[in-house]
Amino acid sequence: MIKVTRLNGATFTLNALYIEKVESFPDTTITLTTGSKYVVLDPAEVIQKRIIDFYQKVQLLSNPHIRGEEDEE
């Protein structure tokens, strides 16, 4: 889960596994695989960093083949 901030300043959490895309229009819009869209105050770069941190925390990026590494030592 990642924390994001609505335009009114309220924070909430999203399951990062369901995030399909993050866009800036200039407001940051997060689209989920379910089709739901959320407009948030957080910059797209910050959201992307939080997603990567979440993936690393749940060890989704722990497999060297997923990370693009050829040889596992």
N, CA, C and O atoms as a printed pandas DataFrame, in Angstrom:
     atom_number atom_name residue_name chain_id  residue_number  x_coord  y_coord  z_coord
0              1         N          MET        A               1    0.850   -1.181    0.000
1              2        CA          MET        A               1    0.000    0.000    0.000
2              3         C          MET        A               1    0.891    1.237    0.000
3              4         O          MET        A               1    1.946    1.266    0.633
4              5         N          ILE        A               2    0.441    2.256   -0.725
5              6        CA          ILE        A               2    1.159    3.530   -0.730
6              7         C          ILE        A               2    0.198    4.633   -0.296
7              8         O          ILE        A               2   -1.001    4.579   -0.571
8              9         N          LYS        A               3    0.744    5.624    0.381
9             10        CA          LYS        A               3   -0.068    6.751    0.844
10            11         C          LYS        A               3   -0.033    7.851   -0.204
11            12         O          LYS        A               3    1.030    8.189   -0.724
12            13         N          VAL        A               4   -1.203    8.411   -0.513
13            14        CA          VAL        A               4   -1.325    9.528   -1.449
14            15         C          VAL        A               4   -2.231   10.591   -0.830
15            16         O          VAL        A               4   -2.950   10.332    0.135
16            17         N          THR        A               5   -2.180   11.793   -1.408
17            18        CA          THR        A               5   -2.938   12.921   -0.863
18            19         C          THR        A               5   -3.933   13.439   -1.889
19            20         O          THR        A               5   -3.562   13.787   -3.009
20            21         N          ARG        A               6   -5.207   13.487   -1.494
21            22        CA          ARG        A               6   -6.247   14.046   -2.357
22            23         C          ARG        A               6   -6.027   15.545   -2.528
23            24         O          ARG        A               6   -5.236   16.150   -1.803
24            25         N          LEU        A               7   -6.725   16.134   -3.484
25            26        CA          LEU        A               7   -6.597   17.572   -3.725
26            27         C          LEU        A               7   -7.056   18.392   -2.532
27            28         O          LEU        A               7   -6.604   19.522   -2.351
28            29         N          ASN        A               8   -7.962   17.833   -1.700
29            30        CA          ASN        A               8   -8.435   18.557   -0.518
30            31         C          ASN        A               8   -7.513   18.382    0.693
31            32         O          ASN        A               8   -7.803   18.893    1.774
32            33         N          GLY        A               9   -6.406   17.662    0.512
33            34        CA          GLY        A               9   -5.425   17.479    1.587
34            35         C          GLY        A               9   -5.595   16.208    2.390
35            36         O          GLY        A               9   -4.723   15.872    3.192
36            37         N          ALA        A              10   -6.689   15.491    2.199
37            38        CA          ALA        A              10   -6.906   14.229    2.919
38            39         C          ALA        A              10   -6.014   13.138    2.325
39            40         O          ALA        A              10   -5.846   13.046    1.109
40            41         N          THR        A              11   -5.451   12.319    3.203
41            42        CA          THR        A              11   -4.596   11.234    2.732
42            43         C          THR        A              11   -5.368    9.916    2.742
43            44         O          THR        A              11   -6.293    9.721    3.531
44            45         N          PHE        A              12   -4.968    9.029    1.856
45            46        CA          PHE        A              12   -5.535    7.679    1.818
46            47         C          PHE        A              12   -4.491    6.747    1.223
47            48         O          PHE        A              12   -3.467    7.203    0.715
48            49         N          THR        A              13   -4.741    5.468    1.280
49            50        CA          THR        A              13   -3.783    4.503    0.752
50            51         C          THR        A              13   -4.376    3.752   -0.426
51            52         O          THR        A              13   -5.579    3.498   -0.486
52            53         N          LEU        A              14   -3.503    3.404   -1.361
53            54        CA          LEU        A              14   -3.864    2.619   -2.534
54            55         C          LEU        A              14   -3.003    1.367   -2.566
55            56         O          LEU        A              14   -1.843    1.392   -2.155
56            57         N          ASN        A              15   -3.571    0.282   -3.052
57            58        CA          ASN        A              15   -2.794   -0.920   -3.252
58            59         C          ASN        A              15   -2.001   -0.735   -4.542
59            60         O          ASN        A              15   -2.576   -0.679   -5.628
60            61         N          ALA        A              16   -0.684   -0.642   -4.418
61            62        CA          ALA        A              16    0.180   -0.354   -5.560
62            63         C          ALA        A              16    0.143   -1.457   -6.616
63            64         O          ALA        A              16    0.509   -1.219   -7.767
64            65         N          LEU        A              17   -0.289   -2.647   -6.245
65            66        CA          LEU        A              17   -0.358   -3.739   -7.209
66            67         C          LEU        A              17   -1.437   -3.496   -8.265
67            68         O          LEU        A              17   -1.389   -4.089   -9.342
68            69         N          TYR        A              18   -2.402   -2.635   -7.969
69            70        CA          TYR        A              18   -3.495   -2.360   -8.894
70            71         C          TYR        A              18   -3.279   -1.100   -9.727
71            72         O          TYR        A              18   -4.150   -0.726  -10.513
72            73         N          ILE        A              19   -2.135   -0.443   -9.569
73            74        CA          ILE        A              19   -1.878    0.782  -10.329
74            75         C          ILE        A              19   -1.431    0.408  -11.743
75            76         O          ILE        A              19   -0.441   -0.295  -11.944
76            77         N          GLU        A              20   -2.196    0.904  -12.706
77            78        CA          GLU        A              20   -1.887    0.646  -14.114
78            79         C          GLU        A              20   -0.994    1.742  -14.685
79            80         O          GLU        A              20   -0.022    1.458  -15.385
80            81         N          LYS        A              21   -1.332    3.010  -14.379
81            82        CA          LYS        A              21   -0.507    4.105  -14.874
82            83         C          LYS        A              21   -0.628    5.323  -13.978
83            84         O          LYS        A              21   -1.619    5.514  -13.272
84            85         N          VAL        A              22    0.425    6.149  -14.033
85            86        CA          VAL        A              22    0.490    7.409  -13.299
86            87         C          VAL        A              22    0.813    8.478  -14.333
87            88         O          VAL        A              22    1.812    8.379  -15.046
88            89         N          GLU        A              23   -0.040    9.511  -14.413
89            90        CA          GLU        A              23    0.130   10.563  -15.412
90            91         C          GLU        A              23    0.053   11.936  -14.757
91            92         O          GLU        A              23   -0.523   12.095  -13.681
92            93         N          SER        A              24    0.644   12.925  -15.427
93            94        CA          SER        A              24    0.552   14.319  -14.981
94            95         C          SER        A              24   -0.152   15.120  -16.061
95            96         O          SER        A              24    0.254   15.090  -17.222
96            97         N          PHE        A              25   -1.225   15.849  -15.681
97            98        CA          PHE        A              25   -2.030   16.580  -16.674
98            99         C          PHE        A              25   -2.164   18.079  -16.453
99           100         O          PHE        A              25   -2.834   18.591  -17.349
100          101         N          PRO        A              26   -1.767   18.875  -15.606
101          102        CA          PRO        A              26   -0.610   18.821  -14.741
102          103         C          PRO        A              26   -0.853   18.140  -13.395
103          104         O          PRO        A              26    0.110   17.770  -12.723
104          105         N          ASP        A              27   -2.116   17.961  -12.978
105          106        CA          ASP        A              27   -2.351   17.222  -11.731
106          107         C          ASP        A              27   -2.001   15.757  -11.965
107          108         O          ASP        A              27   -2.150   15.239  -13.072
108          109         N          THR        A              28   -1.538   15.102  -10.912
109          110        CA          THR        A              28   -1.183   13.692  -11.022
110          111         C          THR        A              28   -2.447   12.844  -10.976
111          112         O          THR        A              28   -3.243   12.950  -10.043
112          113         N          THR        A              29   -2.624   12.009  -11.984
113          114        CA          THR        A              29   -3.772   11.113  -12.063
114          115         C          THR        A              29   -3.283    9.681  -12.024
115          116         O          THR        A              29   -2.425    9.285  -12.812
116          117         N          ILE        A              30   -3.839    8.900  -11.095
117          118        CA          ILE        A              30   -3.489    7.496  -10.954
118          119         C          ILE        A              30   -4.666    6.674  -11.480
119          120         O          ILE        A              30   -5.801    6.840  -11.034
120          121         N          THR        A              31   -4.380    5.788  -12.432
121          122        CA          THR        A              31   -5.410    4.908  -12.985
122          123         C          THR        A              31   -5.140    3.486  -12.501
123          124         O          THR        A              31   -4.029    2.973  -12.628
124          125         N          LEU        A              32   -6.172    2.864  -11.946
125          126        CA          LEU        A              32   -6.044    1.494  -11.474
126          127         C          LEU        A              32   -6.477    0.516  -12.558
127          128         O          LEU        A              32   -7.131    0.903  -13.526
128          129         N          THR        A              33   -6.113   -0.742  -12.396
129          130        CA          THR        A              33   -6.500   -1.776  -13.353
130          131         C          THR        A              33   -8.014   -1.965  -13.379
131          132         O          THR        A              33   -8.549   -2.516  -14.341
132          133         N          THR        A              34   -8.702   -1.522  -12.349
133          134        CA          THR        A              34  -10.167   -1.622  -12.285
134          135         C          THR        A              34  -10.855   -0.515  -13.071
135          136         O          THR        A              34  -12.072   -0.541  -13.254
136          137         N          GLY        A              35  -10.067    0.470  -13.539
137          138        CA          GLY        A              35  -10.624    1.607  -14.261
138          139         C          GLY        A              35  -10.839    2.829  -13.385
139          140         O          GLY        A              35  -11.106    3.914  -13.901
140          141         N          SER        A              36  -10.729    2.677  -12.071
141          142        CA          SER        A              36  -10.878    3.820  -11.156
142          143         C          SER        A              36   -9.722    4.781  -11.360
143          144         O          SER        A              36   -8.589    4.370  -11.613
144          145         N          LYS        A              37  -10.027    6.083  -11.246
145          146        CA          LYS        A              37   -9.005    7.116  -11.380
146          147         C          LYS        A              37   -9.018    8.000  -10.150
147          148         O          LYS        A              37  -10.073    8.317   -9.601
148          149         N          TYR        A              38   -7.821    8.394   -9.727
149          150        CA          TYR        A              38   -7.664    9.273   -8.577
150          151         C          TYR        A              38   -6.747   10.418   -8.964
151          152         O          TYR        A              38   -5.672   10.201   -9.522
152          153         N          VAL        A              39   -7.178   11.643   -8.664
153          154        CA          VAL        A              39   -6.347   12.829   -8.878
154          155         C          VAL        A              39   -5.756   13.194   -7.524
155          156         O          VAL        A              39   -6.483   13.358   -6.544
156          157         N          VAL        A              40   -4.440   13.320   -7.473
157          158        CA          VAL        A              40   -3.755   13.534   -6.193
158          159         C          VAL        A              40   -2.787   14.706   -6.284
159          160         O          VAL        A              40   -2.400   15.134   -7.372
160          161         N          LEU        A              41   -2.408   15.213   -5.118
161          162        CA          LEU        A              41   -1.448   16.323   -5.036
162          163         C          LEU        A              41   -0.008   15.874   -5.255
163          164         O          LEU        A              41    0.822   16.651   -5.727
164          165         N          ASP        A              42    0.290   14.626   -4.914
165          166        CA          ASP        A              42    1.664   14.129   -4.972
166          167         C          ASP        A              42    2.181   14.121   -6.417
167          168         O          ASP        A              42    1.468   13.693   -7.325
168          169         N          PRO        A              43    3.423   14.593   -6.637
169          170        CA          PRO        A              43    3.986   14.556   -7.987
170          171         C          PRO        A              43    4.144   13.109   -8.474
171          172         O          PRO        A              43    4.329   12.193   -7.673
172          173         N          ALA        A              44    4.067   12.917   -9.795
173          174        CA          ALA        A              44    4.176   11.584  -10.382
174          175         C          ALA        A              44    5.486   10.896   -9.988
175          176         O          ALA        A              44    5.501    9.688   -9.751
176          177         N          GLU        A              45    6.572   11.648   -9.919
177          178        CA          GLU        A              45    7.875   11.072   -9.565
178          179         C          GLU        A              45    7.857   10.502   -8.147
179          180         O          GLU        A              45    8.456    9.459   -7.885
180          181         N          VAL        A              46    7.171   11.185   -7.241
181          182        CA          VAL        A              46    7.065   10.718   -5.855
182          183         C          VAL        A              46    6.226    9.449   -5.796
183          184         O          VAL        A              46    6.569    8.507   -5.081
184          185         N          ILE        A              47    5.134    9.420   -6.540
185          186        CA          ILE        A              47    4.279    8.235   -6.583
186          187         C          ILE        A              47    5.066    7.049   -7.130
187          188         O          ILE        A              47    4.992    5.948   -6.584
188          189         N          GLN        A              48    5.817    7.268   -8.203
189          190        CA          GLN        A              48    6.608    6.193   -8.793
190          191         C          GLN        A              48    7.640    5.657   -7.808
191          192         O          GLN        A              48    7.866    4.448   -7.745
192          193         N          LYS        A              49    8.264    6.541   -7.043
193          194        CA          LYS        A              49    9.236    6.120   -6.028
194          195         C          LYS        A              49    8.545    5.294   -4.949
195          196         O          LYS        A              49    9.087    4.280   -4.508
196          197         N          ARG        A              50    7.365    5.711   -4.522
197          198        CA          ARG        A              50    6.627    4.960   -3.503
198          199         C          ARG        A              50    6.234    3.574   -4.006
199          200         O          ARG        A              50    6.258    2.602   -3.252
200          201         N          ILE        A              51    5.869    3.490   -5.291
201          202        CA          ILE        A              51    5.515    2.196   -5.871
202          203         C          ILE        A              51    6.725    1.265   -5.859
203          204         O          ILE        A              51    6.615    0.103   -5.468
204          205         N          ILE        A              52    7.867    1.772   -6.283
205          206        CA          ILE        A              52    9.089    0.961   -6.289
206          207         C          ILE        A              52    9.452    0.534   -4.881
207          208         O          ILE        A              52    9.806   -0.623   -4.657
208          209         N          ASP        A              53    9.368    1.458   -3.921
209          210        CA          ASP        A              53    9.663    1.121   -2.518
210          211         C          ASP        A              53    8.721    0.027   -2.014
211          212         O          ASP        A              53    9.150   -0.889   -1.313
212          213         N          PHE        A              54    7.434    0.122   -2.372
213          214        CA          PHE        A              54    6.465   -0.889   -1.968
214          215         C          PHE        A              54    6.823   -2.246   -2.571
215          216         O          PHE        A              54    6.828   -3.258   -1.871
216          217         N          TYR        A              55    7.123   -2.266   -3.876
217          218        CA          TYR        A              55    7.497   -3.519   -4.534
218          219         C          TYR        A              55    8.717   -4.150   -3.871
219          220         O          TYR        A              55    8.768   -5.366   -3.686
220          221         N          GLN        A              56    9.700   -3.323   -3.513
221          222        CA          GLN        A              56   10.893   -3.843   -2.850
222          223         C          GLN        A              56   10.568   -4.359   -1.454
223          224         O          GLN        A              56   11.114   -5.372   -1.017
224          225         N          LYS        A              57    9.684   -3.663   -0.762
225          226        CA          LYS        A              57    9.312   -4.069    0.597
226          227         C          LYS        A              57    8.617   -5.431    0.607
227          228         O          LYS        A              57    8.838   -6.234    1.514
228          229         N          VAL        A              58    7.784   -5.691   -0.392
229          230        CA          VAL        A              58    7.089   -6.978   -0.458
230          231         C          VAL        A              58    7.885   -7.991   -1.281
231          232         O          VAL        A              58    7.397   -9.079   -1.591
232          233         N          GLN        A              59    9.101   -7.621   -1.625
233          234        CA          GLN        A              59   10.061   -8.456   -2.348
234          235         C          GLN        A              59    9.574   -8.867   -3.731
235          236         O          GLN        A              59    9.952   -9.922   -4.240
236          237         N          LEU        A              60    8.747   -8.043   -4.330
237          238        CA          LEU        A              60    8.317   -8.294   -5.693
238          239         C          LEU        A              60    9.474   -8.096   -6.664
239          240         O          LEU        A              60    9.515   -8.718   -7.726
240          241         N          LEU        A              61   10.408   -7.232   -6.298
241          242        CA          LEU        A              61   11.578   -6.975   -7.137
242          243         C          LEU        A              61   12.812   -7.714   -6.641
243          244         O          LEU        A              61   13.930   -7.341   -6.996
244          245         N          SER        A              62   12.637   -8.756   -5.827
245          246        CA          SER        A              62   13.790   -9.461   -5.284
246          247         C          SER        A              62   14.329  -10.515   -6.234
247          248         O          SER        A              62   15.464  -10.961   -6.069
248          249         N          ASN        A              63   13.545  -10.927   -7.227
249          250        CA          ASN        A              63   13.991  -11.928   -8.189
250          251         C          ASN        A              63   14.924  -11.255   -9.198
251          252         O          ASN        A              63   14.513  -10.301   -9.858
252          253         N          PRO        A              64   16.180  -11.731   -9.337
253          254        CA          PRO        A              64   17.123  -11.079  -10.251
254          255         C          PRO        A              64   16.664  -11.115  -11.706
255          256         O          PRO        A              64   17.037  -10.236  -12.483
256          257         N          HIS        A              65   15.875  -12.097  -12.088
257          258        CA          HIS        A              65   15.392  -12.166  -13.464
258          259         C          HIS        A              65   14.347  -11.085  -13.733
259          260         O          HIS        A              65   14.276  -10.566  -14.846
260          261         N          ILE        A              66   13.541  -10.740  -12.738
261          262        CA          ILE        A              66   12.566   -9.669  -12.875
262          263         C          ILE        A              66   13.284   -8.331  -12.980
263          264         O          ILE        A              66   12.865   -7.449  -13.728
264          265         N          ARG        A              67   14.386   -8.186  -12.212
265          266        CA          ARG        A              67   15.150   -6.936  -12.239
266          267         C          ARG        A              67   15.938   -6.775  -13.527
267          268         O          ARG        A              67   16.451   -5.690  -13.803
268          269         N          GLY        A              68   16.046   -7.845  -14.330
269          270        CA          GLY        A              68   16.787   -7.758  -15.587
270          271         C          GLY        A              68   18.216   -8.210  -15.487
271          272         O          GLY        A              68   18.983   -8.034  -16.433
272          273         N          GLU        A              69   18.600   -8.789  -14.366
273          274        CA          GLU        A              69   19.962   -9.303  -14.215
274          275         C          GLU        A              69   20.050  -10.677  -14.846
275          276         O          GLU        A              69   19.177  -11.521  -14.647
276          277         N          GLU        A              70   21.104  -10.893  -15.605
277          278        CA          GLU        A              70   21.257  -12.144  -16.325
278          279         C          GLU        A              70   21.728  -13.289  -15.415
279          280         O          GLU        A              70   21.166  -14.384  -15.433
280          281         N          ASP        A              71   22.761  -13.014  -14.629
281          282        CA          ASP        A              71   23.370  -14.072  -13.811
282          283         C          ASP        A              71   23.021  -13.883  -12.349
283          284         O          ASP        A              71   23.201  -12.797  -11.797
284          285         N          GLU        A              72   22.531  -14.921  -11.731
285          286        CA          GLU        A              72   22.246  -14.894  -10.298
286          287         C          GLU        A              72   23.418  -15.550   -9.604
287          288         O          GLU        A              72   23.794  -16.673   -9.941
288          289         N          GLU        A              73   23.998  -14.859   -8.636
289          290        CA          GLU        A              73   25.169  -15.410   -7.944
290          291         C          GLU        A              73   24.829  -15.824   -6.551
291          292         O          GLU        A              73   25.694  -16.310   -5.823
